[in-house]
Amino acid sequence: HHVWVEARVPEDVSIERVNVEDLPVGWDAPDVQAARRFGDQWIEEARSAVLVVPSVVARAECNAVVNPAHPDAARLVVSTPQAVMWDARLLAGGRNASPE
C-alpha cells in the first residue's frame, strides 16, 4: 500500500536542497547505509525542516523529507494521503514493454 501527500510549505520555513554531487558515495546503493547516515546527521543537526534530495528511482525528480522534530515542521500543511495508482506496465518485469 503506497500513498502520496502534497505539502504546502510557507516561504519562511527552512528548506535544504541537496544536489547529487553533494551526496556521499553510495547514496543510491541498494544498501542504504550511506543515505541513512546522511539523513540521520541532517536530523540530528536540525539544519532545516525540509530536505529536498534527488530521487533514486527517477533521477530527474526530487523527494522531500520532513524532520518532524524541527520547530518549523508543524507549520507545513499536508493533504490527505492519496493512493498511488501504479501502471501495471511498470510492474510487468519488462514483458510487453514495446509499443503496440
Biopython code that builds the backbone (N, CA, C, O; Angstrom):
import numpy as np
from Bio.PDB.StructureBuilder import StructureBuilder

atoms = [
    (1, "HIS", "N", (0.852, -1.177, 0.000)),
    (1, "HIS", "CA", (0.000, 0.000, 0.000)),
    (1, "HIS", "C", (0.892, 1.233, 0.000)),
    (1, "HIS", "O", (1.567, 1.508, 0.992)),
    (2, "HIS", "N", (0.902, 1.972, -1.092)),
    (2, "HIS", "CA", (1.703, 3.182, -1.205)),
    (2, "HIS", "C", (0.778, 4.383, -1.299)),
    (2, "HIS", "O", (-0.266, 4.328, -1.949)),
    (3, "VAL", "N", (1.166, 5.459, -0.649)),
    (3, "VAL", "CA", (0.398, 6.698, -0.705)),
    (3, "VAL", "C", (1.337, 7.864, -0.976)),
    (3, "VAL", "O", (2.553, 7.757, -0.818)),
    (4, "TRP", "N", (0.748, 8.972, -1.386)),
    (4, "TRP", "CA", (1.491, 10.207, -1.548)),
    (4, "TRP", "C", (0.696, 11.317, -0.882)),
    (4, "TRP", "O", (-0.519, 11.218, -0.712)),
    (5, "VAL", "N", (1.403, 12.374, -0.510)),
    (5, "VAL", "CA", (0.756, 13.557, 0.047)),
    (5, "VAL", "C", (1.365, 14.785, -0.608)),
    (5, "VAL", "O", (2.482, 14.749, -1.125)),
    (6, "GLU", "N", (0.625, 15.846, -0.576)),
    (6, "GLU", "CA", (1.103, 17.135, -1.043)),
    (6, "GLU", "C", (1.255, 18.010, 0.189)),
    (6, "GLU", "O", (0.397, 17.999, 1.072)),
    (7, "ALA", "N", (2.339, 18.766, 0.251)),
    (7, "ALA", "CA", (2.562, 19.641, 1.399)),
    (7, "ALA", "C", (2.768, 21.071, 0.924)),
    (7, "ALA", "O", (3.506, 21.326, -0.028)),
    (8, "ARG", "N", (2.110, 21.990, 1.598)),
    (8, "ARG", "CA", (2.350, 23.416, 1.361)),
    (8, "ARG", "C", (3.340, 23.877, 2.418)),
    (8, "ARG", "O", (3.131, 23.690, 3.617)),
    (9, "VAL", "N", (4.420, 24.482, 1.947)),
    (9, "VAL", "CA", (5.484, 24.924, 2.839)),
    (9, "VAL", "C", (5.522, 26.450, 2.816)),
    (9, "VAL", "O", (5.788, 27.037, 1.768)),
    (10, "PRO", "N", (5.262, 27.109, 3.954)),
    (10, "PRO", "CA", (5.347, 28.570, 3.987)),
    (10, "PRO", "C", (6.735, 29.043, 3.537)),
    (10, "PRO", "O", (7.733, 28.353, 3.745)),
    (11, "GLU", "N", (6.781, 30.222, 2.921)),
    (11, "GLU", "CA", (8.025, 30.740, 2.347)),
    (11, "GLU", "C", (9.162, 30.861, 3.350)),
    (11, "GLU", "O", (10.328, 30.721, 2.978)),
    (12, "ASP", "N", (8.845, 31.118, 4.615)),
    (12, "ASP", "CA", (9.916, 31.327, 5.595)),
    (12, "ASP", "C", (10.324, 30.050, 6.342)),
    (12, "ASP", "O", (11.112, 30.115, 7.286)),
    (13, "VAL", "N", (9.799, 28.901, 5.931)),
    (13, "VAL", "CA", (10.207, 27.627, 6.530)),
    (13, "VAL", "C", (11.531, 27.203, 5.889)),
    (13, "VAL", "O", (11.714, 27.331, 4.678)),
    (14, "SER", "N", (12.438, 26.703, 6.707)),
    (14, "SER", "CA", (13.772, 26.344, 6.227)),
    (14, "SER", "C", (13.739, 25.079, 5.368)),
    (14, "SER", "O", (13.191, 24.047, 5.756)),
    (15, "ILE", "N", (14.347, 25.201, 4.183)),
    (15, "ILE", "CA", (14.447, 24.084, 3.238)),
    (15, "ILE", "C", (15.908, 23.956, 2.827)),
    (15, "ILE", "O", (16.547, 24.943, 2.461)),
    (16, "GLU", "N", (16.428, 22.742, 2.891)),
    (16, "GLU", "CA", (17.781, 22.465, 2.406)),
    (16, "GLU", "C", (17.646, 21.638, 1.141)),
    (16, "GLU", "O", (16.998, 20.591, 1.140)),
    (17, "ARG", "N", (18.265, 22.113, 0.055)),
    (17, "ARG", "CA", (18.244, 21.386, -1.216)),
    (17, "ARG", "C", (19.623, 20.781, -1.454)),
    (17, "ARG", "O", (20.641, 21.462, -1.333)),
    (18, "VAL", "N", (19.642, 19.508, -1.792)),
    (18, "VAL", "CA", (20.903, 18.797, -1.982)),
    (18, "VAL", "C", (20.989, 18.321, -3.427)),
    (18, "VAL", "O", (20.051, 17.719, -3.949)),
    (19, "ASN", "N", (22.120, 18.594, -4.065)),
    (19, "ASN", "CA", (22.378, 18.114, -5.420)),
    (19, "ASN", "C", (23.077, 16.762, -5.350)),
    (19, "ASN", "O", (23.665, 16.418, -4.325)),
    (20, "VAL", "N", (23.017, 16.005, -6.422)),
    (20, "VAL", "CA", (23.641, 14.684, -6.475)),
    (20, "VAL", "C", (25.111, 14.770, -6.078)),
    (20, "VAL", "O", (25.606, 13.923, -5.335)),
    (21, "GLU", "N", (25.814, 15.795, -6.573)),
    (21, "GLU", "CA", (27.248, 15.880, -6.288)),
    (21, "GLU", "C", (27.551, 16.188, -4.818)),
    (21, "GLU", "O", (28.692, 16.034, -4.381)),
    (22, "ASP", "N", (26.551, 16.618, -4.057)),
    (22, "ASP", "CA", (26.738, 16.899, -2.629)),
    (22, "ASP", "C", (26.482, 15.676, -1.750)),
    (22, "ASP", "O", (26.758, 15.708, -0.551)),
    (23, "LEU", "N", (25.964, 14.613, -2.328)),
    (23, "LEU", "CA", (25.626, 13.415, -1.559)),
    (23, "LEU", "C", (26.839, 12.497, -1.419)),
    (23, "LEU", "O", (27.740, 12.529, -2.258)),
    (24, "PRO", "N", (26.868, 11.683, -0.370)),
    (24, "PRO", "CA", (28.007, 10.782, -0.180)),
    (24, "PRO", "C", (28.023, 9.671, -1.228)),
    (24, "PRO", "O", (26.985, 9.310, -1.783)),
    (25, "VAL", "N", (29.194, 9.145, -1.485)),
    (25, "VAL", "CA", (29.328, 7.999, -2.384)),
    (25, "VAL", "C", (28.455, 6.874, -1.841)),
    (25, "VAL", "O", (28.480, 6.577, -0.647)),
    (26, "GLY", "N", (27.689, 6.257, -2.722)),
    (26, "GLY", "CA", (26.830, 5.150, -2.321)),
    (26, "GLY", "C", (25.449, 5.561, -1.843)),
    (26, "GLY", "O", (24.698, 4.719, -1.349)),
    (27, "TRP", "N", (25.096, 6.830, -1.976)),
    (27, "TRP", "CA", (23.779, 7.293, -1.518)),
    (27, "TRP", "C", (22.648, 6.554, -2.217)),
    (27, "TRP", "O", (21.559, 6.407, -1.663)),
    (28, "ASP", "N", (22.909, 6.091, -3.438)),
    (28, "ASP", "CA", (21.872, 5.432, -4.230)),
    (28, "ASP", "C", (22.047, 3.914, -4.289)),
    (28, "ASP", "O", (21.405, 3.249, -5.102)),
    (29, "ALA", "N", (22.904, 3.366, -3.440)),
    (29, "ALA", "CA", (23.162, 1.924, -3.425)),
    (29, "ALA", "C", (21.996, 1.173, -2.786)),
    (29, "ALA", "O", (21.284, 1.723, -1.946)),
    (30, "PRO", "N", (21.803, -0.093, -3.186)),
    (30, "PRO", "CA", (20.757, -0.902, -2.541)),
    (30, "PRO", "C", (20.943, -0.989, -1.024)),
    (30, "PRO", "O", (19.965, -1.040, -0.279)),
    (31, "ASP", "N", (22.204, -1.005, -0.566)),
    (31, "ASP", "CA", (22.489, -0.944, 0.870)),
    (31, "ASP", "C", (22.394, 0.530, 1.249)),
    (31, "ASP", "O", (23.258, 1.323, 0.873)),
    (32, "VAL", "N", (21.378, 0.896, 1.974)),
    (32, "VAL", "CA", (21.034, 2.305, 2.198)),
    (32, "VAL", "C", (21.832, 2.984, 3.306)),
    (32, "VAL", "O", (21.464, 4.076, 3.737)),
    (33, "GLN", "N", (22.904, 2.374, 3.772)),
    (33, "GLN", "CA", (23.630, 2.917, 4.923)),
    (33, "GLN", "C", (24.172, 4.327, 4.687)),
    (33, "GLN", "O", (24.077, 5.165, 5.584)),
    (34, "ALA", "N", (24.736, 4.619, 3.512)),
    (34, "ALA", "CA", (25.284, 5.954, 3.246)),
    (34, "ALA", "C", (24.180, 7.001, 3.285)),
    (34, "ALA", "O", (24.345, 8.063, 3.886)),
    (35, "ALA", "N", (23.061, 6.704, 2.648)),
    (35, "ALA", "CA", (21.932, 7.643, 2.654)),
    (35, "ALA", "C", (21.372, 7.798, 4.062)),
    (35, "ALA", "O", (21.019, 8.904, 4.472)),
    (36, "ARG", "N", (21.290, 6.710, 4.794)),
    (36, "ARG", "CA", (20.756, 6.759, 6.162)),
    (36, "ARG", "C", (21.649, 7.621, 7.059)),
    (36, "ARG", "O", (21.144, 8.423, 7.844)),
    (37, "ARG", "N", (22.970, 7.462, 6.949)),
    (37, "ARG", "CA", (23.887, 8.286, 7.757)),
    (37, "ARG", "C", (23.717, 9.763, 7.420)),
    (37, "ARG", "O", (23.708, 10.612, 8.310)),
    (38, "PHE", "N", (23.581, 10.064, 6.127)),
    (38, "PHE", "CA", (23.388, 11.451, 5.696)),
    (38, "PHE", "C", (22.107, 12.013, 6.309)),
    (38, "PHE", "O", (22.109, 13.120, 6.849)),
    (39, "GLY", "N", (21.018, 11.257, 6.227)),
    (39, "GLY", "CA", (19.740, 11.700, 6.785)),
    (39, "GLY", "C", (19.757, 11.803, 8.293)),
    (39, "GLY", "O", (19.200, 12.743, 8.860)),
    (40, "ASP", "N", (20.392, 10.843, 8.950)),
    (40, "ASP", "CA", (20.489, 10.895, 10.414)),
    (40, "ASP", "C", (21.232, 12.143, 10.871)),
    (40, "ASP", "O", (20.830, 12.790, 11.838)),
    (41, "GLN", "N", (22.316, 12.481, 10.176)),
    (41, "GLN", "CA", (23.084, 13.678, 10.527)),
    (41, "GLN", "C", (22.239, 14.933, 10.314)),
    (41, "GLN", "O", (22.270, 15.851, 11.134)),
    (42, "TRP", "N", (21.487, 14.973, 9.215)),
    (42, "TRP", "CA", (20.617, 16.120, 8.935)),
    (42, "TRP", "C", (19.592, 16.293, 10.058)),
    (42, "TRP", "O", (19.357, 17.412, 10.512)),
    (43, "ILE", "N", (18.989, 15.204, 10.502)),
    (43, "ILE", "CA", (18.001, 15.290, 11.581)),
    (43, "ILE", "C", (18.658, 15.715, 12.889)),
    (43, "ILE", "O", (18.149, 16.602, 13.574)),
    (44, "GLU", "N", (19.779, 15.098, 13.243)),
    (44, "GLU", "CA", (20.458, 15.419, 14.499)),
    (44, "GLU", "C", (20.875, 16.881, 14.564)),
    (44, "GLU", "O", (20.786, 17.505, 15.621)),
    (45, "GLU", "N", (21.330, 17.433, 13.438)),
    (45, "GLU", "CA", (21.772, 18.824, 13.401)),
    (45, "GLU", "C", (20.611, 19.796, 13.256)),
    (45, "GLU", "O", (20.797, 21.003, 13.416)),
    (46, "ALA", "N", (19.416, 19.298, 12.955)),
    (46, "ALA", "CA", (18.222, 20.139, 12.764)),
    (46, "ALA", "C", (18.519, 21.307, 11.832)),
    (46, "ALA", "O", (18.158, 22.451, 12.111)),
    (47, "ARG", "N", (19.187, 20.998, 10.714)),
    (47, "ARG", "CA", (19.604, 22.054, 9.788)),
    (47, "ARG", "C", (18.437, 22.719, 9.084)),
    (47, "ARG", "O", (18.525, 23.893, 8.725)),
    (48, "SER", "N", (17.345, 21.994, 8.880)),
    (48, "SER", "CA", (16.174, 22.549, 8.205)),
    (48, "SER", "C", (14.969, 21.681, 8.530)),
    (48, "SER", "O", (15.098, 20.564, 9.029)),
    (49, "ALA", "N", (13.794, 22.226, 8.233)),
    (49, "ALA", "CA", (12.562, 21.459, 8.436)),
    (49, "ALA", "C", (12.334, 20.487, 7.286)),
    (49, "ALA", "O", (11.741, 19.424, 7.468)),
    (50, "VAL", "N", (12.813, 20.861, 6.097)),
    (50, "VAL", "CA", (12.594, 20.053, 4.896)),
    (50, "VAL", "C", (13.933, 19.836, 4.196)),
    (50, "VAL", "O", (14.734, 20.761, 4.058)),
    (51, "LEU", "N", (14.156, 18.616, 3.762)),
    (51, "LEU", "CA", (15.343, 18.259, 2.988)),
    (51, "LEU", "C", (14.861, 17.772, 1.629)),
    (51, "LEU", "O", (14.090, 16.816, 1.546)),
    (52, "VAL", "N", (15.313, 18.427, 0.566)),
    (52, "VAL", "CA", (14.939, 18.041, -0.797)),
    (52, "VAL", "C", (16.146, 17.341, -1.418)),
    (52, "VAL", "O", (17.224, 17.922, -1.542)),
    (53, "VAL", "N", (15.940, 16.083, -1.803)),
    (53, "VAL", "CA", (17.032, 15.251, -2.320)),
    (53, "VAL", "C", (16.638, 14.635, -3.661)),
    (53, "VAL", "O", (15.453, 14.474, -3.951)),
    (54, "PRO", "N", (17.638, 14.289, -4.481)),
    (54, "PRO", "CA", (17.332, 13.616, -5.745)),
    (54, "PRO", "C", (16.671, 12.263, -5.492)),
    (54, "PRO", "O", (16.978, 11.582, -4.514)),
    (55, "SER", "N", (15.773, 11.892, -6.376)),
    (55, "SER", "CA", (15.123, 10.585, -6.298)),
    (55, "SER", "C", (16.057, 9.514, -6.849)),
    (55, "SER", "O", (16.682, 9.715, -7.891)),
    (56, "VAL", "N", (16.157, 8.394, -6.169)),
    (56, "VAL", "CA", (16.942, 7.267, -6.674)),
    (56, "VAL", "C", (16.234, 6.648, -7.873)),
    (56, "VAL", "O", (16.885, 6.231, -8.831)),
    (57, "VAL", "N", (14.920, 6.585, -7.828)),
    (57, "VAL", "CA", (14.130, 5.917, -8.861)),
    (57, "VAL", "C", (14.002, 6.757, -10.123)),
    (57, "VAL", "O", (14.152, 6.238, -11.229)),
    (58, "ALA", "N", (13.728, 8.041, -9.971)),
    (58, "ALA", "CA", (13.528, 8.937, -11.113)),
    (58, "ALA", "C", (14.498, 10.102, -10.967)),
    (58, "ALA", "O", (14.180, 11.098, -10.316)),
    (59, "ARG", "N", (15.670, 9.984, -11.565)),
    (59, "ARG", "CA", (16.761, 10.934, -11.338)),
    (59, "ARG", "C", (16.417, 12.385, -11.667)),
    (59, "ARG", "O", (17.044, 13.296, -11.127)),
    (60, "ALA", "N", (15.447, 12.618, -12.530)),
    (60, "ALA", "CA", (15.065, 13.988, -12.860)),
    (60, "ALA", "C", (14.120, 14.576, -11.817)),
    (60, "ALA", "O", (13.785, 15.758, -11.880)),
    (61, "GLU", "N", (13.695, 13.766, -10.868)),
    (61, "GLU", "CA", (12.747, 14.189, -9.834)),
    (61, "GLU", "C", (13.441, 14.303, -8.484)),
    (61, "GLU", "O", (14.576, 13.861, -8.308)),
    (62, "CYS", "N", (12.726, 14.908, -7.534)),
    (62, "CYS", "CA", (13.240, 15.050, -6.175)),
    (62, "CYS", "C", (12.209, 14.541, -5.177)),
    (62, "CYS", "O", (11.014, 14.478, -5.467)),
    (63, "ASN", "N", (12.691, 14.187, -4.017)),
    (63, "ASN", "CA", (11.838, 13.813, -2.891)),
    (63, "ASN", "C", (12.076, 14.812, -1.773)),
    (63, "ASN", "O", (13.188, 15.310, -1.598)),
    (64, "ALA", "N", (11.038, 15.096, -1.027)),
    (64, "ALA", "CA", (11.160, 15.985, 0.127)),
    (64, "ALA", "C", (10.985, 15.158, 1.390)),
    (64, "ALA", "O", (10.039, 14.380, 1.516)),
    (65, "VAL", "N", (11.910, 15.339, 2.316)),
    (65, "VAL", "CA", (11.879, 14.643, 3.597)),
    (65, "VAL", "C", (11.629, 15.696, 4.667)),
    (65, "VAL", "O", (12.259, 16.754, 4.662)),
    (66, "VAL", "N", (10.713, 15.410, 5.584)),
    (66, "VAL", "CA", (10.378, 16.364, 6.648)),
    (66, "VAL", "C", (10.974, 15.881, 7.959)),
    (66, "VAL", "O", (10.858, 14.707, 8.311)),
    (67, "ASN", "N", (11.614, 16.798, 8.680)),
    (67, "ASN", "CA", (12.131, 16.498, 10.016)),
    (67, "ASN", "C", (11.031, 16.846, 11.014)),
    (67, "ASN", "O", (10.845, 18.023, 11.325)),
    (68, "PRO", "N", (10.299, 15.861, 11.522)),
    (68, "PRO", "CA", (9.176, 16.145, 12.422)),
    (68, "PRO", "C", (9.600, 16.774, 13.742)),
    (68, "PRO", "O", (8.772, 17.360, 14.440)),
    (69, "ALA", "N", (10.885, 16.660, 14.097)),
    (69, "ALA", "CA", (11.369, 17.257, 15.343)),
    (69, "ALA", "C", (11.757, 18.720, 15.179)),
    (69, "ALA", "O", (12.004, 19.404, 16.172)),
    (70, "HIS", "N", (11.815, 19.211, 13.948)),
    (70, "HIS", "CA", (12.186, 20.612, 13.708)),
    (70, "HIS", "C", (11.009, 21.516, 14.065)),
    (70, "HIS", "O", (9.868, 21.183, 13.747)),
    (71, "PRO", "N", (11.259, 22.650, 14.718)),
    (71, "PRO", "CA", (10.157, 23.542, 15.117)),
    (71, "PRO", "C", (9.273, 24.004, 13.955)),
    (71, "PRO", "O", (8.076, 24.218, 14.147)),
    (72, "ASP", "N", (9.836, 24.162, 12.764)),
    (72, "ASP", "CA", (9.056, 24.627, 11.608)),
    (72, "ASP", "C", (8.173, 23.539, 11.001)),
    (72, "ASP", "O", (7.264, 23.854, 10.232)),
    (73, "ALA", "N", (8.412, 22.284, 11.323)),
    (73, "ALA", "CA", (7.663, 21.184, 10.705)),
    (73, "ALA", "C", (6.167, 21.300, 10.958)),
    (73, "ALA", "O", (5.367, 20.933, 10.098)),
    (74, "ALA", "N", (5.783, 21.798, 12.105)),
    (74, "ALA", "CA", (4.357, 21.918, 12.440)),
    (74, "ALA", "C", (3.647, 22.945, 11.571)),
    (74, "ALA", "O", (2.417, 22.987, 11.548)),
    (75, "ARG", "N", (4.393, 23.765, 10.864)),
    (75, "ARG", "CA", (3.789, 24.810, 10.028)),
    (75, "ARG", "C", (3.451, 24.323, 8.623)),
    (75, "ARG", "O", (2.799, 25.039, 7.863)),
    (76, "LEU", "N", (3.884, 23.123, 8.271)),
    (76, "LEU", "CA", (3.551, 22.576, 6.960)),
    (76, "LEU", "C", (2.095, 22.146, 6.946)),
    (76, "LEU", "O", (1.581, 21.629, 7.938)),
    (77, "VAL", "N", (1.439, 22.361, 5.828)),
    (77, "VAL", "CA", (0.050, 21.937, 5.665)),
    (77, "VAL", "C", (0.069, 20.748, 4.709)),
    (77, "VAL", "O", (0.418, 20.883, 3.536)),
    (78, "VAL", "N", (-0.310, 19.586, 5.227)),
    (78, "VAL", "CA", (-0.206, 18.342, 4.465)),
    (78, "VAL", "C", (-1.594, 17.848, 4.078)),
    (78, "VAL", "O", (-2.519, 17.855, 4.889)),
    (79, "SER", "N", (-1.721, 17.419, 2.824)),
    (79, "SER", "CA", (-3.000, 16.915, 2.315)),
    (79, "SER", "C", (-3.322, 15.548, 2.904)),
    (79, "SER", "O", (-2.493, 14.922, 3.565)),
    (80, "THR", "N", (-4.522, 15.115, 2.650)),
    (80, "THR", "CA", (-4.934, 13.757, 2.997)),
    (80, "THR", "C", (-4.146, 12.781, 2.120)),
    (80, "THR", "O", (-3.982, 13.040, 0.928)),
    (81, "PRO", "N", (-3.656, 11.674, 2.669)),
    (81, "PRO", "CA", (-2.928, 10.700, 1.845)),
    (81, "PRO", "C", (-3.797, 10.180, 0.694)),
    (81, "PRO", "O", (-4.982, 9.893, 0.864)),
    (82, "GLN", "N", (-3.176, 10.070, -0.468)),
    (82, "GLN", "CA", (-3.839, 9.559, -1.667)),
    (82, "GLN", "C", (-3.132, 8.278, -2.103)),
    (82, "GLN", "O", (-1.905, 8.193, -2.034)),
    (83, "ALA", "N", (-3.885, 7.301, -2.544)),
    (83, "ALA", "CA", (-3.292, 6.044, -3.004)),
    (83, "ALA", "C", (-2.495, 6.263, -4.285)),
    (83, "ALA", "O", (-2.927, 6.986, -5.184)),
    (84, "VAL", "N", (-1.333, 5.634, -4.357)),
    (84, "VAL", "CA", (-0.547, 5.651, -5.586)),
    (84, "VAL", "C", (-1.182, 4.646, -6.539)),
    (84, "VAL", "O", (-1.424, 3.498, -6.168)),
    (85, "MET", "N", (-1.447, 5.076, -7.753)),
    (85, "MET", "CA", (-2.042, 4.206, -8.764)),
    (85, "MET", "C", (-0.924, 3.801, -9.729)),
    (85, "MET", "O", (-0.627, 4.521, -10.682)),
    (86, "TRP", "N", (-0.313, 2.649, -9.476)),
    (86, "TRP", "CA", (0.784, 2.178, -10.305)),
    (86, "TRP", "C", (0.245, 1.644, -11.628)),
    (86, "TRP", "O", (-0.744, 0.912, -11.653)),
    (87, "ASP", "N", (0.888, 2.007, -12.707)),
    (87, "ASP", "CA", (0.550, 1.480, -14.019)),
    (87, "ASP", "C", (1.074, 0.045, -14.089)),
    (87, "ASP", "O", (2.255, -0.190, -13.829)),
    (88, "ALA", "N", (0.227, -0.904, -14.431)),
    (88, "ALA", "CA", (0.599, -2.320, -14.465)),
    (88, "ALA", "C", (1.794, -2.580, -15.371)),
    (88, "ALA", "O", (2.532, -3.541, -15.152)),
    (89, "ARG", "N", (1.999, -1.746, -16.381)),
    (89, "ARG", "CA", (3.134, -1.945, -17.288)),
    (89, "ARG", "C", (4.463, -1.767, -16.562)),
    (89, "ARG", "O", (5.473, -2.338, -16.972)),
    (90, "LEU", "N", (4.469, -0.983, -15.494)),
    (90, "LEU", "CA", (5.699, -0.795, -14.726)),
    (90, "LEU", "C", (6.046, -2.027, -13.905)),
    (90, "LEU", "O", (7.207, -2.227, -13.547)),
    (91, "LEU", "N", (5.071, -2.838, -13.609)),
    (91, "LEU", "CA", (5.259, -3.994, -12.740)),
    (91, "LEU", "C", (5.374, -5.300, -13.508)),
    (91, "LEU", "O", (5.485, -6.365, -12.899)),
    (92, "ALA", "N", (5.349, -5.238, -14.824)),
    (92, "ALA", "CA", (5.320, -6.448, -15.644)),
    (92, "ALA", "C", (6.700, -7.047, -15.872)),
    (92, "ALA", "O", (6.819, -8.044, -16.585)),
    (93, "GLY", "N", (7.738, -6.472, -15.293)),
    (93, "GLY", "CA", (9.082, -7.027, -15.455)),
    (93, "GLY", "C", (9.605, -6.931, -16.870)),
    (93, "GLY", "O", (10.417, -7.756, -17.290)),
    (94, "GLY", "N", (9.154, -5.938, -17.610)),
    (94, "GLY", "CA", (9.640, -5.737, -18.958)),
    (94, "GLY", "C", (8.832, -6.453, -20.024)),
    (94, "GLY", "O", (9.029, -6.198, -21.212)),
    (95, "ARG", "N", (7.932, -7.338, -19.637)),
    (95, "ARG", "CA", (7.109, -8.033, -20.630)),
    (95, "ARG", "C", (6.163, -7.044, -21.296)),
    (95, "ARG", "O", (5.633, -6.143, -20.646)),
    (96, "ASN", "N", (5.963, -7.215, -22.562)),
    (96, "ASN", "CA", (5.047, -6.363, -23.334)),
    (96, "ASN", "C", (5.405, -4.886, -23.208)),
    (96, "ASN", "O", (4.527, -4.024, -23.187)),
    (97, "ALA", "N", (6.694, -4.607, -23.126)),
    (97, "ALA", "CA", (7.125, -3.226, -22.948)),
    (97, "ALA", "C", (7.141, -2.444, -24.255)),
    (97, "ALA", "O", (7.179, -1.214, -24.233)),
    (98, "SER", "N", (7.114, -3.132, -25.391)),
    (98, "SER", "CA", (7.173, -2.422, -26.663)),
    (98, "SER", "C", (5.808, -1.843, -27.005)),
    (98, "SER", "O", (4.773, -2.427, -26.686)),
    (99, "PRO", "N", (5.822, -0.666, -27.671)),
    (99, "PRO", "CA", (4.541, -0.065, -28.057)),
    (99, "PRO", "C", (3.834, -0.930, -29.087)),
    (99, "PRO", "O", (4.477, -1.599, -29.896)),
    (100, "GLU", "N", (2.527, -0.911, -29.055)),
    (100, "GLU", "CA", (1.747, -1.728, -29.994)),
    (100, "GLU", "C", (1.317, -0.919, -31.172)),
    (100, "GLU", "O", (0.651, -1.438, -32.068)),
]
sb = StructureBuilder()
sb.init_structure("model")
sb.init_model(0)
sb.init_chain("A")
sb.init_seg("    ")
for serial, (resi, resn, name, xyz) in enumerate(atoms, 1):
    if name == "N":
        sb.init_residue(resn, " ", resi, " ")
    sb.init_atom(name, np.array(xyz, "f"), 0.0, 1.0, " ", f" {name:<3s}", serial, name[0])
structure = sb.get_structure()
